[in-house]
Amino acid sequence: MEKSLRILFFYACAVLLLCSCASQSAGDRDKQTQATLKDISCIAVLPVSSSVDQDDTINYKEARSLEKGEAYADQVLQRELQKNPKVRFWTSGQLASLVPDISGGTLGTDAALGQKLHCEAVLMTTLRRYKQREGTDYSVDEPAAVDFSMILRNTTDGKLLWYADVREKQESFLANIFSFTKAKKRGFKWISVEQLLEQGIKEKLAECPYLQ
């Protein structure tokens, strides 16, 4: 009996020690995150790009659609972030002027932008799919679909600060009963690809701690 009590006591102490260490680790992580957030006072937002140059399977029609999607995504980012004091927008022309000064791939681009704009981070958005619905608000042959990612990197060391990935092809409520909240928000309608893209960007930007 006494041996069992000693074992039980030892086990309880071990659990308390582990909980204490876990709490401390979580606290340390929170402090590191807070410190990183304070270090980021400027974010350079690049023009939206697409996967056209990287994907040989994309046909002409899809490429044209992606070009339209890039332009619209740029508009959405401008509307959502233009009042954020941390954000500095970078145009395609400004980016092209940096080409002679850029080396080292993605990290070189990040570093060059950071140096030119004095920004500690750069936000890059890549659009991989942008397909318009075929039909109306209440009847479709093919729903809208988008596929894009957003990456926020530190311009000093290339460290990934934040990442978001959206891949959605709108589903009907009857096809997916778990989408009730989303369907209700959309008025139980088949929305356009512009609306689908805009909703996705807004939702992800609202989740990014560095843009709050």
N, C-alpha and C positions, 0 to 999 in steps of 0.2 A: 504493500500500500504506500509506504513511504517512498519507495523507488518510483512509483507511478506519479506521486505528487511532485517529486523532483523533476521528472521528465515533463510534466505538465507546466511547471513553473518555468523551466528552461525554454519550452516552446512559446509560452506567452511573452517572455522577454525578447525572444528572437523576432516574433511578430511585431512587437512594439518598436524594435530597432529598425526593422525593415521599413515600417510605416514612416518612421522619423526620417530615414534616408530618402525615401521616395518623396516625402513632402519637401525636404531640402532641395532635391534635384529639380522638382517642379518649380520651386521658388527661384532657383538659380536660372532656370530656363526663362521664367517670366522676366527676370531682371535683364538677361541678355537680349530678349526681344524688345523690351522697353528701351534699352540702350541703343539698339539698332534703329528703332523707330525715330529716336531723337537725332541720330546721325544723318537721317535722310531728310534734307530740307528742300531738295530740288529734284524733280523727276522729269527727264526728257522723254516726251512721247513721240515715237517715230510714226511715219505714215504707215497705214495698214498695208501689208504685203499679202501675196497669195502663194499657193504651191504650184503655180503654172510652170515656173522654171525648173522645179524639182521633180515634177511628175509628167513623164512622157505619155501617159495614157489619157491625159486630158485633151478632149477634142476642141475644135474651134468654138462651138456653141458654149461649152462649159467655160472656156477661157474668157469669152466675152461676158458671161454671167458673173464670173469671179471679179472681173474688172469693175463692173457695176457695184458689186458687193463691197469691194475695197473702198470705193468712193463714198458709199453710204455709211460704212463703218467709221470712216474718218469724220463724217458729219456728226454721228452719234457721240463719238469721243469728244469732239469739240464742244458740243452742247452740254455734255455731262461734266466735263473737267475744266472748262474755260474760266470758271470762277474759283477754282482751287489755286490758292497762292503758291503751292508747291510745284505746279505743273508748268512746263515750258514745251510748246509744240515745235516740232521740227518738220519743215516742209521737204518735199522731194528734191527741190532745187538746192536747198541748203545742204541736204545729205549728199547730193552729187558733187558739190563743191569740196567735200571732204575726202573724196576718193583718193587724191594723190597723197593724203596724209594718213591713210588707213592701211594697216598691215596686221597680220595675225588673226584673220578671220573675224568671228563674232566678238571675241574678247578685244581685238584691236579696234573694232567699230565702237564698242561700248566705251573703251578708254578714250578714244578720240572725241566722242560726243561729250563725255564727262569733262574733258579738258576744255573743249570749246565753249560749252554752256555752263561750266562750273556746277554741274549736277552730279549728285552721288549715285543716281540710279537712272536706268533707261527702261521704258515700257515698250515692248514689241508685240504686235498683234498679227497673227497669221491666219488667213482665211483659206480653208481647204475645200469647202463646199458651200454653194449658195444657189439653191434651186427654188424657183418660184412655184407656187401652187398652180395646179391646173383645175380651174373651177371658180366657184363663187364663195361668199361667206358661209353659205349653208349647204353647198354640195360641191364635192371635188372628185376628180378622177385620180389626182395625185396631190398629196399635201406638200406644203413648203418644208424645206430641210436646210439646216445650216450645220457647219462644222468649223470651229475655229479655236485657237488657243491664244492665251495672253501670258507673257513672261516678263517679270520684273527682275532685273539683274543689277547688282552693284557694279558701278563703272570702274572701281579701283581694282578689285580682284576677280570680277566675273561671277561672284557668288550668287546663286539663285535665291532671291528674296521672297518671291511669290509666284504661283503658277495657277492658271485656271484653264480648264478644257471643257468646251461645250460641243456636244454632238446630239442634235435633236431633229427628228422628223416628227412633225405633229401627229398625234394619235387622237382618235375620237374617244369620247368618254366611255362609250360602250366597249371599245376595244381594250381600254385600260381603266378600270374603275378606280385605280389608285391615283389617277390624274384629275380627280374631281376638283381639287382646289385650283389647279392650273387652268382647267377647262372653265371654271366659274369666273376666274379672273379675266379670261379671254371672251367672256360673254357666250360661251358654248358655240363659238364660230370657228370657221377655218380661217386662220389669219394669213396675211401675206408674208413673204420671205423677209421683207423689210421689218415688219413687226416682230417676227420671230428673232431676227438678228438683234434688233434694238433691245428687246426684253432680255435676251441672253447677256448682252454687254452690260446693261444696267445692273442686273442681278450680280454679276461677277465683280463689277467695280465697287458695289456696296459691301462686298465681302473682303475687299483688300484693305488691310489695316494701315498700309502706308499712304492711302489716299483719303483717309478720314480727317 
